[in-house]
Amino acid sequence: MSNYFIETYTYNPWWNLAVEKYLADRIQPGDMLLYLWQNENTVVIGRNQNALRECRAQLLEEQGGYLARRTTGGGAVYHDLGNLCFTFAASPERYDLGRQMGVVREACRKFGIETRFSGRNDIITEEGFKFSGNAFSVTSQCKIQHGTLMVNVDVSRLGQYLTPSKEKMKAKGVKSVQSRVCNLRDLNPAITTDDMRRSLKEAFAGEYGEYTELSTEGLDCREVQETYKLYASWDWKFGKSPQCETVYSRRFDWGEVEIYLKLNTLYISECRVYSDMLDVEIPAMLEKLLPGKRHDMEGVSAAEVLGASKEQQEKIGEVIEWLAGIRE
């Protein structure tokens, strides 16, 4: 049996998740690994969640943040550098959720914080406040548990980004369950994320014994780069969203427009346009133009509309520009 530990200080979520996959793919029989990492200004959604329903992605990205989709289930979470992520990756015979949770709980106990494991895969305080959420995945070679530790997260950002859109939407997909949350700093003001890194490392050694600390050299390899590109892509972040229906409306100088969109993996499969504008041809032009296009309007141009006048193209362009700004 072999135990391993590795930690990174790269704060890009697509990179960190790509490294996690790289490490998990190399787990051998008898292996147990603990990986510590952090993301900066990031919303991470579960594998089967609808990006539109879960967060204000446009606002997040405008403010320099990241939207990431993990391969495990569960709900949407906000990460900043006040949060510490951990991953246990083990061969099936070494995987033991009780022991792994015990490592996290012991790391907290070193700071005088008593905790318990809830039935919803959370670690909570004795008072019932959640500070750690967990998610899981299984292959024939490796079982993964990864989770978060809210040490000093900016909870105002959490509410700002995770508030669902006010747009009228009927969306399929797993919905996040809101819980009462707290930071560990609320319970012990002396705790830092670096302290928790050290404490988790010590608790891991206390539970599993000797381990080999892996170097981060060599992680910038082809396998990680390829997975990084996938996780950073629009198709992975948004296109994995389940089917949904949404309605958007806006009043322009030349009339009010209401657009009904049926989306499949955030590509438009059906479009209906209702309007009080005087030009009765534009709604039909939009209904013909938009199906098959991405929800964010990437690459969509009014110039594609054959037979449209200059004035019609200008109005269609305004609608496209408006829709392109709706990402949450």
VOLO-623106 format. One line per 5 residues: number of its first residue (from 1); their letters; for each residue x, y, z of C-alpha. Coordinates in steps of 0.05 Angstrom, whole numbers. Layout:
<nodes>
NUM> a> X:Y:Z; ...
</nodes>
This chain:
<nodes>
1> msnyf> 0:0:0; 25:70:-18; 3:138:8; 15:203:-30; 6:277:-17
6> ietyt> 9:335:-66; -12:408:-62; -13:463:-115; -14:538:-113; -44:550:-182
11> ynpww> -112:583:-174; -144:569:-242; -202:519:-232; -197:488:-301; -124:473:-288
16> nlave> -136:447:-218; -191:401:-241; -148:377:-299; -93:360:-250; -143:322:-207
21> kylad> -163:279:-267; -90:268:-285; -74:244:-214; -136:201:-210; -121:167:-276
26> riqpg> -54:145:-247; -80:113:-183; -54:41:-177; -81:-16:-133; -67:0:-60
31> dmlly> -58:75:-71; -87:131:-29; -74:204:-47; -92:271:-16; -90:332:-62
36> lwqne> -99:403:-37; -115:462:-83; -150:529:-87; -191:567:-138; -196:642:-146
41> ntvvi> -264:676:-156; -297:615:-184; -366:583:-188; -363:508:-195; -425:472:-217
46> grnqn> -440:398:-215; -436:352:-275; -512:351:-287; -529:423:-270; -556:477:-316
51> alrec> -507:534:-318; -562:585:-333; -602:564:-273; -545:561:-222; -506:625:-228
56> raqll> -497:693:-259; -442:670:-306; -438:734:-346; -428:777:-284; -377:728:-257
61> eeqgg> -336:729:-321; -342:805:-329; -311:812:-261; -252:766:-279; -281:703:-249
66> ylarr> -287:632:-275; -344:584:-287; -323:512:-280; -361:446:-287; -334:387:-248
71> ttggg> -344:314:-267; -378:297:-201; -450:310:-181; -477:357:-128; -493:431:-127
76> avyhd> -462:497:-145; -409:527:-99; -369:591:-97; -293:588:-87; -244:643:-72
81> lgnlc> -176:642:-38; -211:638:29; -232:568:10; -189:506:10; -206:447:-35
86> ftfaa> -185:375:-20; -188:311:-60; -181:240:-36; -165:194:-95; -158:120:-78
91> spery> -161:52:-108; -228:20:-91; -201:-24:-35; -168:35:0; -226:82:-6
96> dlgrq> -261:92:61; -307:152:68; -308:149:143; -232:151:149; -227:206:97
101> mgvvr> -279:249:132; -242:234:196; -180:267:168; -219:331:153; -254:331:220
106> eacrk> -188:320:257; -156:378:220; -213:422:246; -208:393:316; -136:418:320
111> fgiet> -166:488:321; -218:471:374; -275:462:324; -319:401:334; -357:377:273
116> rfsgr> -403:323:248; -418:290:181; -488:303:155; -529:257:112; -525:306:53
121> ndiit> -451:296:44; -433:358:83; -389:370:143; -424:416:191; -411:448:259
126> eegfk> -444:423:322; -493:481:313; -512:457:243; -475:506:200; -443:479:136
131> fsgna> -371:495:120; -353:435:76; -391:404:18; -368:340:-16; -380:304:-82
136> fsvts> -359:236:-109; -342:196:-171; -324:124:-184; -286:86:-238; -261:15:-238
141> qckiq> -192:42:-223; -204:99:-175; -256:128:-127; -255:203:-113; -282:245:-57
146> hgtlm> -270:320:-64; -295:376:-22; -287:447:2; -268:480:68; -295:549:78
151> vnvdv> -240:583:118; -252:656:102; -296:659:40; -326:725:19; -399:705:30
156> srlgq> -425:769:-3; -395:744:-69; -425:676:-57; -495:707:-55; -480:753:-113
161> yltps> -460:699:-161; -503:640:-139; -569:678:-139; -611:646:-195; -633:688:-253
166> kekmk> -698:726:-249; -714:708:-321; -775:665:-330; -747:596:-340; -768:524:-336
171> akgvk> -703:485:-333; -686:412:-324; -626:392:-283; -604:385:-212; -619:446:-169
176> svqsr> -572:468:-114; -598:461:-43; -586:523:-2; -557:511:67; -537:553:125
181> vcnlr> -462:564:117; -406:592:159; -331:604:155; -283:569:201; -255:638:217
186> dlnpa> -323:653:249; -307:599:300; -233:611:307; -208:679:280; -136:654:280
191> ittdd> -146:602:224; -117:614:155; -120:571:93; -45:557:100; -59:533:172
196> mrrsl> -112:486:145; -64:460:92; -15:442:146; -68:413:192; -97:369:137
201> keafa> -28:344:119; -15:326:192; -83:293:201; -71:253:137; -5:228:164
206> geyge> -38:212:231; -91:170:198; -52:135:143; 20:137:166; 80:151:122
211> ytels> 68:182:54; 107:205:-7; 100:279:-24; 95:287:-99; 127:344:-137
216> tegld> 86:389:-182; 141:386:-235; 116:351:-296; 43:371:-287; 48:417:-347
221> crevq> 43:357:-393; 2:340:-454; -52:302:-416; -64:359:-367; -63:411:-423
226> etykl> -115:373:-464; -162:365:-404; -152:438:-387; -173:459:-456; -236:416:-450
231> yaswd> -255:444:-382; -243:515:-405; -286:506:-468; -356:535:-477; -383:467:-495
236> wkfgk> -361:437:-429; -381:496:-384; -447:513:-417; -461:461:-470; -467:405:-418
241> spqce> -528:438:-389; -593:398:-394; -652:418:-437; -689:480:-416; -739:531:-439
246> tvysr> -732:606:-427; -768:670:-445; -734:738:-451; -768:805:-464; -744:876:-477
251> rfdwg> -772:941:-503; -732:973:-559; -744:1042:-588; -780:1010:-646; -822:960:-606
256> eveiy> -826:906:-552; -797:838:-566; -810:773:-528; -769:713:-548; -783:641:-528
261> lklnt> -723:595:-534; -721:520:-526; -649:499:-511; -614:433:-517; -543:434:-487
266> lyise> -551:510:-493; -559:507:-568; -625:536:-593; -670:480:-618; -734:522:-624
271> crvys> -749:596:-627; -813:636:-624; -814:712:-629; -872:757:-608; -871:832:-619
276> dmldv> -913:894:-629; -864:924:-678; -892:951:-743; -845:908:-787; -881:841:-787
281> eipam> -824:805:-824; -770:811:-771; -799:760:-721; -801:707:-776; -729:725:-796
286> lekll> -706:715:-725; -744:649:-719; -707:624:-781; -639:652:-761; -631:629:-688
291> pgkrh> -645:553:-687; -580:515:-686; -541:574:-657; -508:577:-588; -546:612:-533
296> dmegv> -491:663:-524; -499:684:-598; -426:667:-614; -416:677:-689; -488:699:-702
301> saaev> -495:757:-751; -553:795:-780; -517:791:-847; -538:717:-850; -610:738:-861
306> lgask> -621:735:-936; -665:788:-966; -665:833:-904; -662:907:-915; -609:950:-882
311> eqqek> -660:974:-831; -682:903:-816; -611:880:-807; -598:937:-758; -658:917:-715
316> igevi> -640:843:-718; -569:863:-699; -596:899:-637; -634:836:-617; -572:793:-626
321> ewlag> -530:841:-585; -582:840:-530; -587:764:-528; -511:758:-528; -511:795:-462
326> ire> -558:746:-428; -517:690:-399; -545:683:-329
</nodes>
